[in-house]
Amino acid sequence: MEYLTLLLLLALAVHLLNRRAQGVRTALLAGHLRPLQIEQHMQRITEGSMRALAETDPQRQAQIWAGLGDAEQRLAQDFQRLADAFAQVPAPQARVLKLALPGLDQLSPRTTFDMRRALRIHAEGIERAVANADALPPRDRAFRLMGEMFLMQHTCHWFCRSRMIANARMLAQHQTPYTRALEAVGAQTRADYLALVQG
């Protein structure tokens, strides 16, 4: 019985430490996001892309794609600003826990990855997708850009909460599993991202 009480107290302590650390990380990222319009650009691009993909008239579809150009450029610019600003965050505050166990980052840096590097990878991936560096047709380009956006959003949720919650949110918000978003991004993003989070 004493062991059970001890385990319950330990579990409660871990939970409270997690909640506190999550609050600090969420406030840090929110402070950097506040002056930018990344969420609004993402929403406009996602909704516009879904309309274009559902459109059967090629001329109307082309008009919708063209109308998204401004939001895409602004997203790439705002995300570059976010990556630049977050690069100034001290390393200990930029660590993302691979496992939701508070204190692991203090014991071994190998249990974390650097959010500053992750945001730079996402900024470069979004920029490549917007520029259509691989000369993809509009439909494939749309899936590439949405994959880049969804994976970036997943990383932000992972930083603030945990990988498990990030997976659940991506599935709930976009009906997209983490593995599918990872498949949709460009090869360079995928290689850099996996090297970061698995290394």
C-alpha positions in Angstrom: 0.0 0.0 0.0 2.9 2.4 0.8 4.4 1.7 -2.6 1.1 2.5 -4.3 0.9 5.8 -2.4 4.5 6.6 -3.3 3.9 5.8 -7.0 0.8 8.0 -7.0 2.7 10.9 -5.4 5.5 10.4 -7.9 3.1 10.4 -10.9 1.4 13.6 -9.5 4.8 15.3 -9.2 5.8 14.4 -12.7 2.4 15.7 -14.0 2.7 19.0 -12.1 6.3 19.5 -13.3 5.2 18.8 -16.9 2.3 21.3 -16.7 4.6 24.0 -15.4 7.2 23.4 -18.1 4.5 23.3 -20.8 3.2 26.6 -19.6 6.6 28.2 -19.9 7.3 26.8 -23.4 3.8 27.8 -24.6 4.3 31.4 -23.3 7.7 31.6 -25.0 6.5 30.5 -28.4 3.3 32.5 -28.1 5.3 35.6 -27.4 7.3 35.1 -30.7 4.1 34.3 -32.7 2.0 37.2 -31.4 3.3 39.9 -33.8 3.0 37.6 -36.8 0.1 36.3 -38.8 1.2 32.8 -39.5 -2.0 31.1 -38.3 -4.2 33.4 -40.5 -2.0 32.8 -43.6 -2.1 29.0 -43.0 -5.9 29.0 -42.7 -6.3 31.0 -45.9 -3.9 28.8 -47.8 -5.5 25.6 -46.5 -9.0 26.7 -47.2 -8.1 28.0 -50.6 -6.2 24.9 -51.5 -9.1 22.7 -50.5 -11.4 24.8 -52.7 -9.0 24.5 -55.6 -8.7 20.8 -55.3 -12.4 20.4 -55.3 -12.9 22.6 -58.3 -13.7 20.8 -61.6 -13.3 23.9 -63.9 -9.6 24.2 -64.7 -9.9 27.9 -65.3 -11.6 28.6 -62.0 -9.1 26.3 -60.3 -6.2 28.2 -61.8 -7.7 31.5 -60.5 -7.9 30.1 -57.0 -4.3 28.9 -57.0 -3.2 32.4 -58.3 -5.2 34.1 -55.6 -3.2 32.3 -52.9 0.1 33.7 -54.0 0.1 36.6 -51.6 -0.8 34.6 -48.6 1.9 32.1 -49.5 4.6 34.8 -49.8 3.5 36.4 -46.5 3.6 33.0 -44.7 7.1 32.3 -45.9 8.2 35.8 -44.8 6.5 35.6 -41.4 7.9 32.2 -40.8 11.4 33.4 -41.7 10.9 36.2 -39.1 9.8 33.7 -36.5 12.9 31.4 -37.1 15.2 34.5 -37.0 13.7 35.8 -33.7 13.6 32.4 -32.0 17.2 31.8 -32.9 18.0 34.3 -30.2 16.4 32.1 -27.5 19.0 30.6 -25.2 19.7 26.9 -25.8 18.2 25.5 -22.5 14.9 27.2 -23.2 14.8 25.9 -26.8 15.0 22.2 -26.0 12.2 20.0 -27.0 11.7 16.8 -25.0 11.5 13.7 -27.1 9.8 12.0 -24.2 7.3 13.8 -21.8 9.5 13.3 -18.7 10.5 16.6 -17.0 14.2 16.9 -16.1 15.4 14.5 -18.8 16.8 17.5 -20.7 19.0 18.3 -17.7 20.3 14.7 -17.5 21.0 14.1 -21.1 20.8 16.6 -24.0 20.3 13.5 -26.3 16.8 13.2 -25.0 15.9 16.6 -26.6 16.2 18.4 -29.9 16.7 22.1 -30.6 13.6 24.1 -31.5 15.7 26.8 -33.0 17.0 24.4 -35.6 13.6 22.9 -36.1 12.1 26.3 -36.9 14.9 27.0 -39.4 14.2 23.6 -41.1 10.5 24.5 -41.4 11.2 28.0 -42.6 13.5 26.7 -45.4 10.9 24.0 -46.3 8.1 26.4 -46.5 10.2 28.8 -48.6 11.1 26.0 -51.0 7.5 24.9 -51.3 6.2 28.5 -52.0 9.0 29.0 -54.6 8.1 25.6 -56.0 11.7 24.7 -56.2 10.9 21.2 -57.6 8.6 22.6 -60.4 5.6 20.5 -59.2 2.2 20.8 -60.9 -0.3 22.9 -58.8 -2.0 19.9 -57.1 1.3 18.4 -56.0 2.6 21.8 -55.0 -0.5 22.3 -52.8 0.0 19.0 -51.0 3.7 19.8 -50.5 3.0 23.2 -49.0 0.2 21.8 -46.8 2.6 19.0 -45.6 5.2 21.6 -44.7 2.7 23.7 -42.8 1.2 20.8 -40.9 4.6 19.4 -40.0 5.7 22.8 -38.7 2.5 23.1 -36.7 3.1 19.6 -35.3 6.6 20.7 -34.1 5.1 23.7 -32.4 2.6 21.6 -30.5 5.4 19.1 -29.7 7.5 22.0 -28.2 4.6 23.3 -26.2 3.1 20.0 -25.0 4.3 16.6 -26.2 4.7 14.5 -29.3 1.6 12.5 -28.4 -0.6 15.6 -28.1 0.9 17.0 -31.3 0.0 13.8 -33.2 -3.6 13.9 -31.8 -4.0 17.6 -32.7 -2.8 17.1 -36.3 -5.2 14.2 -36.7 -8.1 16.2 -35.2 -7.5 19.5 -37.0 -6.4 18.2 -40.4 -7.4 14.6 -40.5 -3.8 13.9 -41.3 -1.5 11.5 -39.4 2.0 12.6 -38.6 3.5 10.0 -41.0 1.5 11.3 -43.9 2.6 14.9 -43.3 6.2 13.6 -43.1 5.7 11.9 -46.5 4.2 15.1 -48.0 7.1 17.5 -47.2 10.0 17.9 -49.5 12.9 15.4 -49.4 15.3 18.0 -47.9 12.9 19.0 -45.2 12.2 15.3 -44.3 15.9 14.4 -44.2 16.9 17.4 -42.1 13.9 17.0 -39.8 14.4 13.3 -39.2 18.1 13.9 -38.5 17.2 16.4 -35.9 14.4 14.6 -34.1 15.9 11.1 -34.3 19.6 12.1 -33.9 
